[in-house]
Amino acid sequence: MAERTEERHAEKMRKKQAAHDRIVASKTIEKGLLIVHTGKGKGKTTAALGMVVRAIGHGGKVGVVQFVKGAMATGEKRVFDAFPEHVEFKPMGEGFTWDTQDRARDIAVARAAWEEVKRMIADPSYDMVVADELNIVLRYDYLPLDEVIAALGAKPEMTHVIVTGRNAPDALIEAADLVTEMTLIKHPFREQGVKAQAGIEF
Amino acid sequence: MAERTEERHAEKMRKKQAAHDRIVASKTIEKGLLIVHTGKGKGKTTAALGMVVRAIGHGGKVGVVQFVKGAMATGEKRVFDAFPEHVEFKPMGEGFTWDTQDRARDIAVARAAWEEVKRMIADPSYDMVVADELNIVLRYDYLPLDEVIAALGAKPEMTHVIVTGRNAPDALIEAADLVTEMTLIKHPFREQGVKAQAGIEF
């Protein structure tokens, strides 16, 4: 009986492997991807940071521009600053926009961060560029959407570009190769009164 | 006209800030969270890796056990191995289960990885423990679900535990503090024949 279970399992796994091998063999293209992490759930920025880790580990050069985070000392900044030859990490925000209450200043901050992203994207020596929370800036109309879509569409063939933030505009989703929506199923902030904690939220 | 727009913006942002401040003030609890990343989309493992980066940056001690990934040299392993005082990184899998086609061996591999996770969870010197792809192992019934839920439920108060993998069992979602579902909106594998690439998938 146990033997038959083992056999059935091996047979099932052989079929799975054959199907998997066929799929892998049919996928031969290597290209830089335009990746979007959106949705109301957690994990949009952290999943981008995880991809930065992988790119660093493979010896790549990565640029990260944060549109919302600024002066606050985050865990990610401390770690990535240990790899100055591989990561240029630039928190260029000034906190959430309601901290400043000054639309003209917010626009200027967004513009400066976006110019930095454009510079990195235009330079083919970057393997990966992360525009963290760019979607939030687009949501507030702090940057012209057309300009952003055009610059992202003109990226070098092999560069991966990752854009994060809730409320990704439709035109960005349309232009992207890979879009993931992070959906909140359960959140301790809301349900248990747990505050933002080091290592999780920053 | 422009001035009125500025004023309206400032007023709107003041209200947002006040609402935000009230919410933050009401959240006072610090506690270790049981976090689950599930769903068919990308970003489950990478979002966990991003949290590992943050925890390292804050001087924490992190244990990572990978239930599926094994010998393959991943980007994350190379980076985390640069922080031996902060991360214990253990890829203990043997590839996807269909690579082995041997159920008894898969169970032994899962058991060894799980014993390592249990050891880390039981040791309060770990600030964060990641059980990467544990859900896949549970899906194949390679470990008793009751035993896993009991061990996770008995974790020290301040330890964060992150479990990843599609098809998280209901009992785990029930026990968790924070659950995020990664949903696939668009995928280049499927739609464009793009293969798994360094920096993105490994």
Interface residues (C-beta under 8 A of the other chain):
Chain A: T5 E6 H9 A10 M13 R14 K16 Q17 H20 V24 S26 K27 T28 I29 E30 K31 L33 I35 H37 G39 G41 K42 G43 T45 T46 A47 A48 L49 G50 M51 V53 R54 A55 I56 G57 H58 G60 T74 G75 E76 K77 R78 V79 F80 A82 F83 F96 T97 W98 D99 T100 Q101 D102 R103 A104 D127 M128 H160 I173 A176 D177 L178 V179 T180 E181 M182 T183 L184 I185 K186 H187 P188 F189 Q192 G193 V194 K195 A196 Q197 A198 G199 I200 F202
Chain B: T5 E6 H9 A10 M13 R14 K16 Q17 H20 V24 S26 K27 T28 I29 E30 K31 L33 I35 V36 H37 G39 G41 K42 G43 T45 T46 A47 A48 L49 G50 M51 V53 R54 A55 I56 G57 H58 G60 T74 G75 E76 K77 R78 V79 F80 A82 F83 F96 T97 W98 D99 T100 Q101 D102 R103 A104 D127 M128 H160 I173 A176 D177 L178 V179 T180 E181 M182 T183 L184 I185 K186 H187 P188 F189 Q192 G193 V194 K195 A196 Q197 A198 G199 I200 F202
